[in-house]
Amino acid sequence: MRIWPDNIYFHFLLGRLLIKTNDPDGAIVELQWALKKWKNHSSQTNCELGRALELKGEFRAALSQYRTAYRAHLQDDVCRASYERLHSQLKK
């Protein structure tokens, strides 16, 4: 990251790593930065941001990110499942 700080993919990977290490705040910062650089055209990054927001307990915001990712890339089974699961939970 120090050598190539503007590499969008590195920020995306760091965001995913931060989710796995239970640091949703750090992940949100990295993933939002990557999405801004990609002009919000990365369904995988939207989905990962949904995971970070869900981990933080921001369920409505997470659902919105999952929905954005799912609509952009309908074949993403993992993101679709996350969207459907959270949507079902929030309807209860």
N, C-alpha and C positions, 0 to 999 in steps of 0.2 A: 504494500500500500504506500510506503514511503517513496518507493522508486517511481510508481505510476499511480499517483493519487486520483487522477481523473478517469481511471478505468471503471466504467459502469459495472461490468461483470464482477469485478472484485468486490464492489460495494454490495451487489446482490448476494454473492457468496458469503460475505461477512454477515449480512442480515440473516441468512439461513442458519449460519453457525450460532449466532446470538439467540435465535429461537431455540435451537437444540440445547443451549446452555442456560435456558430460562432467563434471558435478559430481553424481555419484550420492548422495553424503552429504547435500548440500543438498536435492536432490530428495526424498530419503526423508523428511527432516524436514517439508518442506512438504506432501507427499502424505499422510503419516501424520496430520498435523494436520487436513487437509481430511477425511480418512476418519473421524476421530474426531468431527468436527462433524456430518458427514452420517450418523453412526451406522452406518458401514460399508455404506451403501446406495448406492454409486456404482460400478457395474461398470467404468466408464471410468477412475476413479481407481485402483481395484484393479489394472487392467491396466497403467496407467502406473507404479504402484509396483512391479509385477513387472518392468517394463523397467529401473527404477532399480536394483533388487536384482540383476538379471542383469548390468547394467553394472558393478556393484561386485564381481561374482563370487560372490554368495550365491545359487547356482543352486537349491537346494532351497526356500529362502524365496521366490524368484521364481516357481517352479513353483506353489507354494501360492497366491500372489496371482493368477496367471493362471487357476488352477483356480476360484478364488472368482469372478473376473470372468466367466469363461466360463459357469459354472453359472447365474449371475444373469442373463446376457443372451446367450442362445444364438446370436443373429443377429450377434454381433460377430465378423466373419470375421478381423480382424487379431489380436484377442486369442486366438481359437481357434487360429490358425496359430502364434502364439508359444507357446501352451501345448503344442500337438502337437510342434512342433520341439524344444522344451526337454525334454519328456517322453521323446521318442525318443533324444535325446543322453544323457540321464541313465540310460537303460536299458542302454546299451552297456557 
